[in-house]
Amino acid sequence: MLTINLREEVLKAIDVHWPDFAREHPQLAQAIDRTILAEQAVACIADTEEFRRALADADAAGAAAATLTALIEKLTGRWIRTLR
């Protein structure tokens, strides 16, 4: 069975996308608690049909966690862009 720590992966993805966000919104970036941001992102991502389907497909196919990690980064980036 495939296991992945969604919160940990979201935190890593936030680190990837954060520099762009902070450059575009420096004051907002200073005011946001990234831990709380990650918790909200996890809740939103876990609730998407795209993530649930990918998780089920990956588990059924025995796919590597790297596939889900890439999807999590993509979904997190998309979610962060909605904050703009």
C-alpha positions in Angstrom: 0.0 0.0 0.0 1.3 3.4 -1.0 1.8 5.8 1.9 2.6 9.5 1.7 2.8 12.3 4.3 0.6 14.9 2.6 1.5 17.6 5.1 5.2 17.1 4.7 4.9 17.1 0.9 2.8 20.2 1.0 5.4 22.0 3.2 8.1 21.0 0.7 6.0 22.3 -2.2 5.3 25.6 -0.4 9.0 26.0 0.0 9.3 25.7 -3.8 6.6 28.2 -4.6 7.1 30.6 -1.7 9.9 32.8 -3.2 7.7 33.8 -6.1 4.8 34.5 -3.8 7.0 36.5 -1.4 8.4 38.6 -4.2 5.0 39.5 -5.5 3.4 40.0 -2.1 6.2 40.8 0.4 4.0 42.2 3.2 1.5 39.4 2.9 4.3 36.8 2.9 5.6 38.3 6.2 2.2 38.2 7.8 1.4 34.6 6.8 2.2 31.7 9.1 3.5 29.1 6.7 2.5 26.2 9.1 -1.1 27.4 9.1 -1.0 28.0 5.4 0.2 24.4 4.9 -2.7 23.1 7.1 -5.2 24.9 4.9 -3.5 23.7 1.7 -3.6 20.1 3.0 -7.3 20.4 3.7 -8.0 21.9 0.2 -5.7 19.5 -1.7 -7.0 16.4 0.2 -10.5 17.4 -0.7 -9.9 17.6 -4.5 -11.2 14.9 -6.8 -7.9 15.1 -8.7 -5.8 14.2 -5.6 -8.2 11.4 -4.4 -8.3 9.9 -7.9 -4.5 10.1 -8.2 -4.0 8.5 -4.8 -6.4 5.6 -5.7 -4.8 5.1 -9.1 -1.3 5.2 -7.7 -2.2 2.7 -5.0 -3.9 0.4 -7.4 -1.0 0.5 -9.9 1.7 0.3 -7.2 3.1 3.5 -8.5 6.0 5.3 -6.7 5.4 8.1 -4.3 7.3 10.4 -6.7 4.2 10.5 -8.9 2.1 11.8 -6.1 4.8 14.1 -4.9 4.8 15.8 -8.3 1.0 16.1 -8.2 1.1 17.6 -4.7 3.7 20.2 -5.8 1.5 21.1 -8.8 -1.7 21.3 -6.7 0.1 23.3 -4.0 1.4 25.8 -6.5 -2.0 26.2 -8.0 -3.5 26.7 -4.5 -0.9 29.3 -3.6 -1.7 31.2 -6.8 -5.3 31.5 -5.7 -4.0 33.6 -2.8 -2.8 36.3 -5.2 
